[in-house]
């Protein structure tokens, strides 16, 4: 069955690994780097977070690792569980399974994360963006001066609107996105300070438009190793579909996919773990 990888913060616990029995020797930062190096070999990682054990569990650390792909997380768990990896003693790894009663609202990735995900699956040259319109919606200077006289306590602001499209040439796919940004403006700001704030507001509008464009795209990873792109408008239902049902929505590339690059608060209440329950290690 095909797997859909949306441009959203991973929420499914089937994309999350719990790693424990990590050595107390290295620092948390060193462990984070080592874990990232090992697990990024299996797929693109959203986050690697390392925490100290509770006092009753004795010295050491545990980690929570999030993948964008549930398939990648499953492969990593099978390959690395009960292995020494980068330390002398083996680590334990469990793949989370989500209870049916628990549901999460998907949060859109920011523009930087969207670009990272696109670069990984499509390659740096496999997609591009084109700004269609970048418009200043701020009040004209004359109106701002009049408003300063009539309502001196009212805050002024800079507003920019952006429309752009994300283009995937290999899939003959284009996705339009729009975004608007607003920044408060101090009446005393002028010159370089005003120019820098304008640039910042423009950049925010572009980033929001890019995020919006990517939300209408989903990466489809087929069992054959090929990838496809599913386009959906805001009105379309976003439920996962089988590979057969996706055929009218996607265009499959003629080459096998190969990785083109490597690299919130965690909610643990909805986790259960396969094979055995996680228990606090006993003190020696």
DODO-588155 format. One record per atom (N, C-alpha, C): chain; x, z, y. Coordinates in steps of 0.1 Angstrom, whole numbers, plus 5000, padded with zeros to 4 digits. Layout:
BEGIN
> A,X,Z,Y
...
***
This chain:
BEGIN
> A,5008,5000,4988
> A,5000,5000,5000
> A,5009,5000,5012
> A,5004,4993,5023
> A,5012,4992,5035
> A,5011,5006,5042
> A,5022,5009,5050
> A,5022,5021,5058
> A,5022,5017,5073
> A,5013,5023,5080
> A,5012,5021,5095
> A,5021,5031,5102
> A,5029,5026,5111
> A,5037,5035,5119
> A,5033,5032,5134
> A,5025,5041,5139
> A,5021,5039,5153
> A,5031,5044,5163
> A,5030,5040,5175
> A,5039,5044,5186
> A,5033,5057,5192
> A,5033,5068,5183
> A,5027,5081,5186
> A,5036,5091,5180
> A,5035,5103,5186
> A,5042,5115,5181
> A,5038,5117,5166
> A,5047,5118,5157
> A,5043,5120,5143
> A,5037,5134,5141
> A,5025,5134,5135
> A,5017,5146,5133
> A,5015,5149,5118
> A,5015,5139,5110
> A,5012,5142,5096
> A,5023,5150,5089
> A,5019,5161,5082
> A,5029,5169,5076
> A,5036,5162,5064
> A,5031,5150,5060
> A,5037,5142,5050
> A,5049,5135,5056
> A,5051,5136,5069
> A,5063,5130,5076
> A,5073,5141,5079
> A,5070,5153,5075
> A,5078,5165,5079
> A,5085,5172,5066
> A,5097,5175,5068
> A,5105,5182,5057
> A,5109,5196,5062
> A,5107,5205,5053
> A,5113,5219,5055
> A,5125,5220,5047
> A,5136,5223,5053
> A,5149,5225,5047
> A,5153,5240,5049
> A,5156,5246,5038
> A,5161,5260,5039
> A,5172,5263,5030
> A,5177,5276,5030
> A,5190,5280,5024
> A,5202,5273,5030
> A,5201,5271,5043
> A,5212,5266,5051
> A,5222,5277,5053
> A,5235,5274,5053
> A,5246,5283,5054
> A,5246,5290,5068
> A,5250,5303,5068
> A,5251,5310,5080
> A,5264,5308,5088
> A,5273,5300,5081
> A,5286,5298,5087
> A,5286,5290,5100
> A,5281,5278,5099
> A,5281,5269,5111
> A,5271,5274,5122
> A,5273,5269,5134
> A,5263,5272,5144
> A,5250,5264,5142
> A,5240,5267,5149
> A,5227,5260,5148
> A,5230,5245,5153
> A,5238,5244,5164
> A,5240,5230,5169
> A,5248,5222,5159
> A,5258,5228,5152
> A,5266,5221,5142
> A,5257,5217,5130
> A,5248,5226,5126
> A,5239,5222,5115
> A,5229,5211,5119
> A,5224,5212,5131
> A,5215,5201,5136
> A,5222,5187,5136
> A,5235,5187,5140
> A,5242,5174,5139
> A,5244,5170,5125
> A,5248,5179,5116
> A,5250,5175,5102
> A,5237,5170,5095
> A,5226,5177,5098
> A,5213,5173,5093
> A,5209,5159,5098
> A,5211,5157,5111
> A,5207,5144,5116
> A,5216,5133,5110
> A,5229,5136,5108
> A,5237,5126,5101
> A,5233,5122,5087
> A,5229,5132,5080
> A,5224,5130,5066
> A,5211,5123,5065
> A,5201,5128,5072
> A,5187,5124,5071
> A,5184,5111,5078
> A,5192,5108,5089
> A,5190,5095,5096
> A,5193,5083,5087
> A,5200,5085,5076
> A,5203,5074,5067
> A,5190,5069,5060
> A,5180,5077,5060
> A,5168,5074,5053
> A,5157,5068,5062
> A,5159,5069,5075
> A,5149,5063,5084
> A,5151,5070,5098
> A,5143,5064,5107
> A,5144,5069,5121
> A,5138,5083,5122
> A,5145,5092,5128
> A,5140,5106,5130
> A,5134,5108,5143
> A,5123,5116,5143
> A,5117,5120,5156
> A,5124,5132,5161
> A,5126,5142,5152
> A,5132,5154,5157
> A,5139,5162,5145
> A,5149,5169,5148
> A,5156,5178,5139
> A,5157,5192,5146
> A,5151,5202,5141
> A,5151,5215,5147
> A,5156,5226,5138
> A,5165,5234,5142
> A,5171,5244,5134
> A,5168,5258,5139
> A,5164,5267,5130
> A,5159,5280,5134
> A,5167,5291,5126
> A,5170,5302,5131
> A,5176,5313,5123
> A,5165,5319,5114
> A,5170,5324,5102
> A,5161,5331,5093
> A,5155,5343,5099
> A,5144,5347,5094
> A,5139,5361,5098
> A,5148,5371,5093
> A,5148,5383,5100
> A,5157,5394,5097
> A,5156,5398,5082
> A,5144,5398,5076
> A,5142,5402,5062
> A,5148,5392,5053
> A,5151,5380,5057
> A,5156,5370,5048
> A,5171,5370,5047
> A,5177,5377,5056
> A,5192,5377,5056
> A,5197,5366,5065
> A,5211,5365,5066
> A,5217,5355,5075
> A,5215,5341,5070
> A,5215,5332,5079
> A,5213,5318,5075
> A,5203,5311,5084
> A,5200,5298,5081
> A,5191,5290,5089
> A,5181,5282,5081
> A,5171,5278,5087
> A,5162,5268,5081
> A,5159,5257,5091
> A,5154,5245,5087
> A,5152,5234,5096
> A,5139,5227,5093
> A,5134,5221,5104
> A,5122,5213,5103
> A,5126,5199,5108
> A,5124,5189,5099
> A,5128,5175,5103
> A,5116,5166,5102
> A,5114,5159,5113
> A,5103,5150,5114
> A,5107,5135,5114
> A,5101,5127,5105
> A,5103,5113,5104
> A,5091,5106,5111
> A,5093,5093,5115
> A,5082,5085,5119
> A,5074,5080,5107
> A,5081,5078,5096
> A,5075,5072,5084
> A,5074,5082,5073
> A,5062,5083,5067
> A,5060,5092,5055
> A,5068,5087,5043
> A,5070,5074,5042
> A,5077,5069,5031
> A,5092,5073,5032
> A,5098,5072,5044
> A,5111,5076,5046
> A,5113,5091,5043
> A,5104,5099,5047
> A,5104,5114,5045
> A,5104,5117,5030
> A,5096,5110,5022
> A,5095,5112,5008
> A,5108,5108,5001
> A,5114,5097,5005
> A,5127,5093,4999
> A,5138,5103,5002
> A,5138,5108,5014
> A,5148,5118,5018
> A,5147,5131,5010
> A,5134,5135,5007
> A,5132,5147,5000
> A,5137,5146,4985
> A,5133,5134,4979
> A,5137,5132,4965
> A,5152,5131,4964
> A,5159,5125,4973
> A,5173,5123,4972
> A,5182,5135,4976
> A,5176,5144,4984
> A,5185,5155,4989
> A,5181,5169,4984
> A,5170,5170,4978
> A,5166,5183,4974
> A,5175,5189,4963
> A,5179,5201,4964
> A,5188,5208,4955
> A,5202,5201,4955
> A,5206,5195,4966
> A,5219,5189,4967
> A,5227,5197,4977
> A,5240,5197,4976
> A,5249,5204,4985
> A,5250,5198,4999
> A,5248,5185,4999
> A,5249,5178,5012
> A,5262,5181,5019
> A,5262,5189,5030
> A,5274,5191,5038
> A,5279,5206,5036
> A,5273,5213,5027
> A,5278,5227,5025
> A,5281,5230,5010
> A,5286,5241,5007
> A,5291,5244,4993
> A,5279,5247,4984
> A,5268,5253,4989
> A,5257,5256,4981
> A,5245,5246,4983
> A,5237,5244,4973
> A,5226,5234,4975
> A,5215,5239,4985
> A,5209,5230,4991
> A,5197,5233,5000
> A,5184,5230,4992
> A,5174,5236,4997
> A,5160,5233,4992
> A,5152,5226,5002
> A,5145,5216,4998
> A,5137,5207,5007
> A,5124,5205,5001
> A,5113,5207,5009
> A,5100,5205,5005
> A,5093,5196,5015
> A,5085,5187,5010
> A,5077,5178,5018
> A,5063,5184,5020
> A,5059,5185,5033
> A,5046,5191,5036
> A,5035,5183,5032
> A,5024,5189,5028
> A,5011,5182,5026
> A,5000,5188,5035
> A,4993,5180,5041
> A,4983,5184,5051
> A,4970,5188,5045
> A,4964,5199,5049
> A,4951,5203,5044
> A,4941,5193,5050
> A,4931,5190,5043
> A,4921,5180,5047
> A,4913,5185,5060
> A,4912,5198,5061
> A,4904,5204,5072
> A,4911,5203,5085
> A,4924,5201,5084
> A,4932,5201,5097
> A,4934,5187,5102
> A,4931,5185,5115
> A,4932,5172,5121
> A,4940,5173,5134
> A,4948,5163,5137
> A,4956,5163,5149
> A,4952,5151,5157
> A,4952,5153,5170
> A,4950,5142,5180
> A,4964,5136,5182
> A,4965,5123,5180
> A,4978,5116,5182
> A,4982,5116,5197
> A,4994,5120,5200
> A,4999,5119,5213
> A,5008,5107,5215
> A,5007,5100,5225
> A,5015,5088,5227
> A,5029,5091,5230
> A,5038,5083,5224
> A,5052,5085,5227
> A,5055,5081,5241
> A,5065,5087,5247
> A,5069,5083,5261
> A,5076,5070,5259
> A,5079,5063,5271
> A,5084,5050,5270
> A,5098,5049,5264
> A,5106,5059,5266
> A,5119,5060,5259
> A,5119,5060,5244
> A,5110,5068,5239
> A,5107,5069,5225
> A,5102,5056,5219
> A,5093,5050,5227
> A,5087,5037,5223
> A,5098,5026,5221
> A,5107,5026,5231
> A,5118,5016,5230
> A,5127,5019,5218
> A,5129,5032,5215
> A,5138,5035,5204
> A,5131,5031,5191
> A,5118,5033,5190
> A,5111,5029,5178
> A,5111,5013,5176
> A,5109,5007,5187
> A,5108,4992,5187
> A,5122,4986,5184
> A,5133,4992,5189
> A,5146,4988,5187
> A,5150,4989,5172
> A,5145,5000,5166
> A,5148,5003,5152
> A,5142,4993,5142
> A,5129,4990,5145
> A,5122,4981,5135
> A,5123,4966,5139
> A,5124,4963,5152
> A,5124,4949,5156
> A,5138,4944,5160
> A,5147,4953,5163
> A,5160,4949,5168
> A,5160,4949,5183
> A,5172,4950,5189
> A,5173,4951,5203
> A,5168,4937,5210
> A,5170,4926,5202
> A,5166,4913,5208
> A,5153,4909,5202
> A,5146,4917,5195
> A,5134,4913,5188
> A,5121,4915,5197
> A,5123,4921,5208
> A,5111,4923,5217
> A,5116,4924,5232
> A,5107,4922,5241
> A,5111,4923,5255
> A,5098,4927,5263
> A,5100,4931,5275
> A,5089,4934,5284
> A,5090,4925,5296
> A,5078,4922,5302
> A,5077,4914,5314
> A,5068,4920,5323
> A,5073,4924,5335
> A,5064,4930,5345
> A,5056,4919,5352
> A,5043,4920,5351
> A,5033,4910,5357
> A,5030,4914,5371
> A,5028,4927,5374
> A,5025,4931,5388
> A,5030,4945,5390
> A,5036,4947,5401
> A,5040,4961,5406
> A,5035,4962,5420
> A,5024,4969,5422
> A,5018,4970,5435
> A,5018,4984,5441
> A,5021,4984,5454
> A,5021,4996,5462
> A,5007,4999,5467
> A,5001,5010,5462
> A,4987,5014,5466
> A,4987,5025,5476
> A,4999,5029,5481
> A,5000,5039,5491
> A,4992,5035,5504
> A,4988,5045,5511
> A,4981,5042,5524
> A,4991,5036,5534
> A,4987,5026,5541
> A,4996,5020,5551
> A,5001,5031,5561
> A,5013,5028,5567
> A,5019,5038,5576
> A,5010,5042,5588
> A,5002,5031,5593
> A,4994,5034,5605
> A,4983,5044,5600
> A,4977,5042,5588
> A,4966,5051,5583
> A,4971,5065,5581
> A,4984,5066,5576
> A,4989,5079,5573
> A,4991,5087,5586
> A,4995,5079,5597
> A,4997,5086,5610
> A,4984,5091,5615
> A,4973,5082,5614
> A,4960,5086,5618
> A,4955,5098,5611
> A,4957,5098,5597
> A,4953,5109,5589
> A,4960,5122,5593
> A,4973,5121,5597
> A,4981,5132,5601
> A,4974,5139,5613
> A,4968,5131,5622
> A,4962,5137,5634
> A,4948,5143,5630
> A,4941,5136,5621
> A,4927,5141,5618
> A,4927,5152,5608
> A,4937,5151,5598
> A,4937,5161,5588
> A,4951,5165,5585
> A,4958,5173,5593
> A,4972,5176,5592
> A,4975,5183,5579
> A,4965,5190,5573
> A,4968,5198,5561
> A,4967,5190,5548
> A,4962,5177,5549
> A,4961,5169,5537
> A,4974,5163,5533
> A,4978,5165,5521
> A,4990,5159,5516
> A,4990,5144,5514
> A,5000,5137,5518
> A,5001,5123,5516
> A,5008,5120,5503
> A,5007,5108,5498
> A,5014,5105,5485
> A,5017,5091,5484
> A,5027,5088,5475
> A,5030,5074,5472
> A,5023,5070,5459
> A,5017,5058,5458
> A,5010,5054,5446
> A,5015,5040,5443
> A,5018,5038,5430
> A,5021,5024,5425
> A,5014,5021,5413
> A,5009,5009,5412
> A,5003,5003,5400
> A,5012,4993,5393
> A,5012,4993,5380
> A,5021,4984,5373
> A,5013,4978,5361
> A,5014,4965,5360
> A,5009,4958,5348
> A,5020,4950,5342
> A,5022,4952,5329
> A,5033,4945,5322
> A,5029,4941,5308
> A,5036,4933,5301
> A,5033,4930,5287
> A,5046,4931,5279
> A,5044,4936,5267
> A,5054,4937,5257
> A,5053,4925,5248
> A,5064,4918,5246
> A,5064,4905,5239
> A,5072,4906,5226
> A,5066,4902,5215
> A,5073,4902,5202
> A,5073,4887,5198
> A,5083,4879,5201
> A,5084,4865,5198
> A,5082,4861,5184
> A,5089,4869,5175
> A,5089,4866,5161
> A,5075,4867,5155
> A,5066,4875,5161
> A,5053,4877,5156
> A,5042,4871,5165
> A,5047,4863,5175
> A,5038,4856,5184
> A,5027,4866,5189
> A,5032,4878,5193
> A,5023,4888,5198
> A,5027,4893,5212
> A,5017,4895,5220
> A,5018,4901,5233
> A,5008,4912,5235
> A,5013,4923,5241
> A,5004,4934,5244
> A,5005,4938,5258
> A,4994,4938,5265
> A,4993,4941,5279
> A,4991,4956,5281
> A,4998,4962,5291
> A,4997,4976,5294
> A,4996,4978,5309
> A,4989,4988,5313
> A,4988,4992,5328
> A,4992,5006,5329
> A,4997,5010,5341
> A,5000,5023,5344
> A,5000,5026,5359
> A,4997,5038,5363
> A,4997,5042,5377
> A,5004,5055,5379
> A,5012,5056,5389
> A,5020,5068,5392
> A,5017,5072,5406
> A,5017,5085,5408
> A,5015,5090,5422
> A,5025,5102,5424
> A,5031,5102,5435
> A,5041,5113,5439
> A,5037,5118,5452
> A,5037,5132,5454
> A,5034,5137,5467
> A,5045,5134,5477
> A,5041,5132,5489
> A,5050,5127,5500
> A,5050,5137,5511
> A,5062,5142,5514
> A,5064,5151,5526
> A,5064,5143,5538
> A,5056,5148,5548
> A,5055,5140,5561
> A,5068,5138,5568
> A,5078,5147,5565
> A,5091,5146,5571
> A,5101,5137,5564
> A,5097,5132,5552
> A,5106,5124,5544
> A,5107,5110,5550
> A,5119,5105,5551
> A,5121,5092,5557
> A,5135,5087,5552
> A,5138,5075,5555
> A,5151,5070,5552
> A,5154,5070,5537
> A,5166,5074,5534
> A,5171,5074,5520
> A,5162,5082,5510
> A,5157,5094,5515
> A,5149,5102,5507
> A,5136,5095,5503
> A,5130,5089,5513
> A,5117,5081,5511
> A,5120,5070,5501
> A,5131,5063,5503
> A,5134,5051,5494
> A,5136,5056,5480
> A,5143,5067,5478
> A,5145,5072,5464
> A,5132,5076,5458
> A,5123,5082,5466
> A,5110,5086,5460
> A,5101,5074,5457
> A,5102,5063,5465
> A,5095,5051,5461
> A,5101,5045,5448
> A,5114,5045,5446
> A,5120,5040,5434
> A,5115,5048,5422
> A,5115,5062,5424
> A,5110,5070,5413
> A,5096,5068,5409
> A,5087,5066,5419
> A,5073,5063,5416
> A,5071,5050,5410
> A,5078,5040,5414
> A,5078,5027,5408
> A,5082,5028,5393
> A,5093,5035,5390
> A,5098,5037,5377
> A,5088,5044,5368
> A,5081,5054,5373
> A,5071,5061,5365
> A,5059,5052,5362
> A,5055,5044,5371
> A,5044,5034,5369
> A,5048,5024,5358
> A,5060,5019,5358
> A,5065,5010,5348
> A,5065,5017,5334
> A,5070,5029,5334
> A,5071,5036,5321
> A,5057,5039,5315
> A,5047,5042,5324
> A,5034,5045,5319
> A,5027,5032,5314
> A,5030,5021,5321
> A,5025,5008,5316
> A,5031,5004,5303
> A,5044,5006,5301
> A,5050,5003,5288
> A,5045,5011,5277
> A,5043,5024,5279
> A,5037,5033,5269
> A,5023,5028,5266
> A,5015,5024,5275
> A,5002,5019,5273
> A,5002,5006,5265
> A,5011,4997,5267
> A,5012,4985,5260
> A,5016,4987,5245
> A,5025,4997,5243
> A,5029,5000,5229
> A,5018,5007,5221
> A,5009,5014,5228
> A,4998,5020,5221
> A,4989,5011,5214
> A,4989,4998,5218
> A,4980,4988,5212
> A,4987,4981,5200
> A,4999,4985,5197
> A,5007,4979,5186
> A,5009,4990,5175
> A,5009,4985,5163
> A,5013,4994,5152
> A,5023,4986,5143
> A,5033,4993,5139
> A,5042,4987,5129
> A,5037,4988,5115
> A,5037,4977,5108
> A,5032,4978,5094
> A,5043,4975,5084
> A,5046,4986,5076
> A,5057,4985,5067
> A,5051,4982,5053
> A,5054,4970,5048
> A,5049,4966,5035
> A,5058,4971,5024
> A,5052,4971,5012
> A,5059,4976,5000
> A,5071,4967,4997
> A,5070,4954,5001
> A,5080,4944,4998
> A,5092,4946,5006
> A,5092,4955,5016
> A,5103,4957,5026
> A,5101,4949,5038
> A,5091,4940,5039
> A,5089,4932,5051
> A,5081,4941,5061
> A,5082,4937,5074
> A,5074,4944,5084
> A,5064,4934,5090
> A,5054,4939,5096
> A,5044,4931,5103
> A,5040,4939,5115
> A,5032,4933,5124
> A,5027,4940,5136
> A,5012,4938,5136
> A,5005,4950,5138
> A,4991,4950,5140
> A,4988,4952,5154
> A,4979,4944,5160
> A,4975,4946,5174
> A,4961,4951,5174
> A,4958,4961,5182
> A,4945,4967,5183
> A,4942,4969,5198
> A,4930,4966,5202
> A,4926,4969,5216
> A,4922,4984,5216
> A,4919,4989,5228
> A,4915,5003,5230
> A,4902,5006,5223
> A,4894,4995,5221
> A,4880,4998,5216
> A,4880,4998,5201
> A,4891,4992,5194
> A,4891,4991,5180
> A,4893,5004,5173
> A,4887,5005,5161
> A,4889,5017,5152
> A,4904,5018,5148
> A,4910,5030,5148
> A,4924,5031,5145
> A,4926,5037,5131
> A,4916,5037,5122
> A,4918,5043,5109
> A,4927,5034,5101
> A,4935,5040,5092
> A,4944,5032,5084
> A,4937,5023,5075
> A,4943,5011,5073
> A,4936,5001,5064
> A,4946,4998,5053
> A,4940,4992,5042
> A,4948,4988,5031
> A,4956,4975,5035
> A,4965,4971,5027
> A,4973,4959,5030
> A,4964,4947,5030
> A,4954,4946,5021
> A,4945,4934,5021
> A,4937,4933,5034
> A,4932,4945,5038
> A,4924,4945,5050
> A,4932,4942,5063
> A,4945,4943,5062
> A,4953,4940,5074
> A,4957,4926,5076
> A,4954,4918,5066
> A,4958,4904,5066
> A,4953,4896,5078
> A,4941,4899,5082
> A,4935,4892,5094
> A,4941,4897,5107
> A,4948,4908,5107
> A,4953,4914,5119
> A,4968,4912,5121
> A,4975,4908,5111
> A,4990,4909,5112
> A,4996,4895,5109
> A,5008,4893,5113
> A,5016,4882,5110
> A,5029,4887,5104
> A,5031,4883,5092
> A,5043,4889,5084
> A,5055,4880,5087
> A,5066,4887,5089
> A,5079,4879,5091
> A,5083,4874,5078
> A,5091,4863,5078
> A,5096,4857,5066
> A,5109,4862,5061
> A,5114,4873,5067
> A,5126,4879,5062
> A,5124,4894,5059
> A,5133,4899,5050
> A,5132,4913,5047
> A,5137,4922,5059
> A,5130,4933,5060
> A,5134,4942,5071
> A,5146,4950,5067
> A,5155,4951,5077
> A,5167,4959,5076
> A,5168,4967,5088
> A,5172,4980,5087
> A,5173,4988,5099
> A,5183,4982,5109
> A,5179,4982,5122
> A,5187,4977,5132
> A,5194,4987,5141
> A,5192,5000,5138
> A,5198,5010,5146
> A,5194,5024,5140
> A,5201,5034,5143
> A,5198,5048,5139
> A,5195,5056,5151
> A,5191,5063,5149
> A,5189,5071,5161
> A,5194,5065,5174
> A,5077,5191,5212
> A,5064,5196,5208
> A,5066,5208,5199
> A,5060,5212,5200
> A,5061,5224,5192
> A,5056,5221,5178
> A,5063,5226,5168
> A,5059,5224,5154
> A,5048,5233,5150
> A,5038,5227,5143
> A,5027,5235,5138
> A,5029,5237,5123
> A,5031,5249,5119
> A,5034,5252,5105
> A,5022,5257,5098
> A,5011,5260,5105
> A,4999,5266,5098
> A,4992,5256,5089
> A,4995,5243,5090
> A,4988,5234,5082
> A,4997,5229,5070
> A,5007,5236,5067
> A,5016,5231,5057
> A,5014,5238,5044
> A,5014,5230,5033
> A,5016,5236,5020
> A,5028,5228,5014
> A,5034,5232,5004
> A,5046,5225,4999
> A,5045,5222,4984
> A,5049,5210,4980
> A,5047,5205,4967
> A,5056,5214,4957
> A,5052,5214,4945
> A,5059,5220,4933
> A,5060,5235,4934
> A,5063,5241,4945
> A,5064,5255,4945
> A,5062,5260,4959
> A,5056,5272,4961
> A,5054,5277,4974
> A,5067,5282,4980
> A,5068,5281,4993
> A,5080,5286,5000
> A,5079,5301,5001
> A,5089,5307,4997
> A,5090,5322,4998
> A,5103,5326,5005
> A,5102,5338,5011
> A,5114,5343,5018
> A,5125,5346,5007
> A,5137,5341,5009
> A,5148,5343,4999
> A,5150,5359,4998
> A,5153,5363,4986
> A,5156,5377,4983
> A,5170,5380,4988
> A,5171,5392,4993
> A,5185,5397,4997
> A,5193,5400,4985
> A,5206,5397,4985
> A,5215,5400,4974
> A,5217,5415,4973
***
